[in-house]
């Protein structure tokens, strides 16, 4: 159903994004809706960081898996699609 790539830099101290995440999607939304979809994924990422469980910041792989699940649920609720989700989180 498409691919979603999320690249984000996260400040490990205060659980916030250091800069805006780079969200790229292929075959999921129309080109006109791509910017809106990226903004929506940014909001999902912010909520994810606010509600993050303790101990996940130390394990980047678990952090990416958890983010993948959250994004998958959000996209399915909105679009009824199951894209391939590739999160890449850099903890600073």
Buried (B, 14 or more C-beta within 10 A) or exposed (E): EBEBBBEBBBBEEEBEBEEEBEBBBEEBBEEEEBEEBBEBBBEBBBEBBEEBEEEBBEEBEEBBEBBBEBBBEBBEEEBEBEBBBEBBBEBE
